[in-house]
Amino acid sequence: MKKVKLAIIGGGLMGKEAASAMGRWFVLNNFDSQLELVAVCDLNADILKWYAQVPTVKMLTQNHKEIIANPDVDVVYVAVPHNLHLALYTDVLRGGKDLLAEKPFGIDLAAATEIAVVAKATNRFVRCSSEFPFLPGVQRVITAFNEGKFGKLVQIKSGFHHSSDLDPTKPINWKRQSQFCGNIGVMGDLGMHAVHVPFRLGLKPTNVYAQLQKIYTERPDGKGGVAPCDTWDNATLHCDIVHQGLTVPMTIEMKRMAPTETNTWFIEILGTDGGVKYSTKEPKTLWTFQRGKEQTWTKTDLGFNGPFATITGGIFETGFPDCFQQMLAAYVAERDGFLDGRFGCATPEEAVMSHKLFDAALQSHAQKSVVAVSL
Ligand SMILES: NC(=O)c1ccc[n+]([C@@H]2O[C@H](COP(=O)([O-])OP(=O)(O)OC[C@H]3O[C@@H](n4cnc5c(N)ncnc54)[C@H](O)[C@@H]3O)[C@@H](O)[C@H]2O)c1
């Protein structure tokens, strides 16, 4: 089996998730390439210690340049705060490595555009992380829409909600400070998740009216004091899309303060003849709307059927680690030429499009007006 050797820069929450997905690569059945974690870089020595337990890791370093200079590395997964995306992603690309980037692919539109330009100039294989489309329920949504039997589209809702920020005693971290997370705030955090599937289905906003909320403006600093919390907590984007000549409303919601939601990704596409909705709140359940003599919602109980075959029984349940592994499989399959028409990871062009939308949303909120977007 061909080996693809991967290094991680930024070994925190997502770095560990990637390491765990690679550690059980044998879950994938008849998969042509093995993704193997060989090196990790993090500034934090305690984090590096965690990776010492991974038998395939040969290099642990606090200097990302050592990762880039390592001839044994083919691909680098970079999962660091947003203010570092531009410098580290472009270092990786100029160092001759392929890149699995994290969202939002740069702290702002200018950074995302520059990363995409460098990706093209260096001719490296670059994709951006967004794992929810690889859940069986989301795959079914994509298939149902592409069958083209929904009639005239009526409305689209897409979003991502969580709620841990409702706790005002939760200490500040980099994701709640604009200098590290970006002026787009929650849109940078959750936005790629909410737009990846609509964009891929061709549902691209032509304008946006944005409602942005800063709800808690300070948080404990973790050292006994308080620190300013200056990022947008919640964003609701009211957009128009044009589908088969009709203008259709699409709402995109990204919320850190959505009561009771832990990590809820959802989509709903409704047409005059049919429709579909799926939410990770009910991860096994696909709802399908059909207009016949009567109008019905059909509830389908889903099994374990990601785009890439696994040893896991088809009646079992899928979760976050599974869709993250399926996304890594899609990255490798596309890079090595055997994606075979399956859903691929978010492209640099899609990441830049997401930033154009979020940039327009910032303008819309500031002006309290509808802003045109060209995607
Ligand atoms: N795909 C997803 O579902 C998902 C979920 C959460 C976060 N993310 C994204 O992943 C990225 C990282 O988020 P996270 O939650 O893992 O953050 P985190 O804070 O848990 O981890 C970031 C790590 O980067 C390290 N780091 C900082 N500067 C560095 C440098 N110069 N060199 C090497 N390491 C450095 C930090 O020490 C830390 O361990 C962000 O872009 C975020 O938006 C994606």
The ligand as an SDF file (V2000), in Angstrom:
LIG
                    3D

 44 48  0  0  0  0  0  0  0  0999 V2000
  -12.6920   21.4110   11.3290 N   0  0  0  0  0  0  0  0  0  0  0  0
  -13.2040   21.6380   12.5250 C   0  0  0  0  0  0  0  0  0  0  0  0
  -14.2460   21.0910   12.8870 O   0  0  0  0  0  0  0  0  0  0  0  0
  -12.4990   22.5490   13.4660 C   0  0  0  0  0  0  0  0  0  0  0  0
  -12.8470   22.5890   14.8260 C   0  0  0  0  0  0  0  0  0  0  0  0
  -12.1400   23.4470   15.6660 C   0  0  0  0  0  0  0  0  0  0  0  0
  -11.1380   24.2560   15.1500 C   0  0  0  0  0  0  0  0  0  0  0  0
  -10.8570   24.2230   13.8210 N   0  0  0  0  0  0  0  0  0  0  0  0
   -9.7980   25.0840   13.2340 C   0  0  0  0  0  0  0  0  0  0  0  0
   -8.5380   24.4710   13.5120 O   0  0  0  0  0  0  0  0  0  0  0  0
   -7.5500   25.4830   13.7410 C   0  0  0  0  0  0  0  0  0  0  0  0
   -6.9590   25.2590   15.1370 C   0  0  0  0  0  0  0  0  0  0  0  0
   -8.0130   25.2480   16.0900 O   0  0  0  0  0  0  0  0  0  0  0  0
   -7.9090   24.3390   17.3970 P   0  0  0  0  0  0  0  0  0  0  0  0
   -9.2830   24.3120   17.9780 O   0  0  0  0  0  0  0  0  0  0  0  0
   -7.2100   23.0560   17.1250 O   0  0  0  0  0  0  0  0  0  0  0  0
   -6.9780   25.3010   18.2920 O   0  0  0  0  0  0  0  0  0  0  0  0
   -6.1050   24.9490   19.5540 P   0  0  0  0  0  0  0  0  0  0  0  0
   -5.8940   26.2310   20.2670 O   0  0  0  0  0  0  0  0  0  0  0  0
   -6.6820   23.7900   20.3090 O   0  0  0  0  0  0  0  0  0  0  0  0
   -4.7170   24.4420   18.9050 O   0  0  0  0  0  0  0  0  0  0  0  0
   -3.8760   25.3150   18.2170 C   0  0  0  0  0  0  0  0  0  0  0  0
   -2.4450   24.8390   18.4800 C   0  0  0  0  0  0  0  0  0  0  0  0
   -1.5540   25.6030   17.6770 O   0  0  0  0  0  0  0  0  0  0  0  0
   -0.3550   25.7460   18.4240 C   0  0  0  0  0  0  0  0  0  0  0  0
    0.4380   26.8270   17.8360 N   0  0  0  0  0  0  0  0  0  0  0  0
    0.2170   28.1640   17.9130 C   0  0  0  0  0  0  0  0  0  0  0  0
    1.1580   28.8240   17.2160 N   0  0  0  0  0  0  0  0  0  0  0  0
    1.9650   27.8840   16.6650 C   0  0  0  0  0  0  0  0  0  0  0  0
    3.1260   27.9430   15.8560 C   0  0  0  0  0  0  0  0  0  0  0  0
    3.6450   29.1150   15.4350 N   0  0  0  0  0  0  0  0  0  0  0  0
    3.7250   26.7790   15.5010 N   0  0  0  0  0  0  0  0  0  0  0  0
    3.2150   25.6030   15.9030 C   0  0  0  0  0  0  0  0  0  0  0  0
    2.1250   25.4770   16.6950 N   0  0  0  0  0  0  0  0  0  0  0  0
    1.5160   26.6150   17.0670 C   0  0  0  0  0  0  0  0  0  0  0  0
   -0.8470   26.0280   19.8210 C   0  0  0  0  0  0  0  0  0  0  0  0
    0.1680   25.7960   20.7970 O   0  0  0  0  0  0  0  0  0  0  0  0
   -2.0200   25.0560   19.9330 C   0  0  0  0  0  0  0  0  0  0  0  0
   -1.6230   23.8090   20.4850 O   0  0  0  0  0  0  0  0  0  0  0  0
   -8.2580   26.8190   13.5420 C   0  0  0  0  0  0  0  0  0  0  0  0
   -8.0610   27.2340   12.2340 O   0  0  0  0  0  0  0  0  0  0  0  0
   -9.7220   26.4840   13.7930 C   0  0  0  0  0  0  0  0  0  0  0  0
  -10.6270   27.3410   13.1270 O   0  0  0  0  0  0  0  0  0  0  0  0
  -11.5050   23.3720   12.9870 C   0  0  0  0  0  0  0  0  0  0  0  0
  1  2  1  0
  2  3  2  0
  2  4  1  0
  4  5  1  0
  4 44  2  0
  5  6  2  0
  6  7  1  0
  7  8  2  0
  8  9  1  0
  8 44  1  0
  9 10  1  0
  9 42  1  0
 10 11  1  0
 11 12  1  0
 11 40  1  0
 12 13  1  0
 13 14  1  0
 14 15  2  0
 14 16  1  0
 14 17  1  0
 17 18  1  0
 18 19  2  0
 18 20  1  0
 18 21  1  0
 21 22  1  0
 22 23  1  0
 23 24  1  0
 23 38  1  0
 24 25  1  0
 25 26  1  0
 25 36  1  0
 26 27  1  0
 26 35  1  0
 27 28  2  0
 28 29  1  0
 29 30  1  0
 29 35  2  0
 30 31  1  0
 30 32  2  0
 32 33  1  0
 33 34  2  0
 34 35  1  0
 36 37  1  0
 36 38  1  0
 38 39  1  0
 40 41  1  0
 40 42  1  0
 42 43  1  0
M  CHG  2   8   1  16  -1
M  END
$$$$
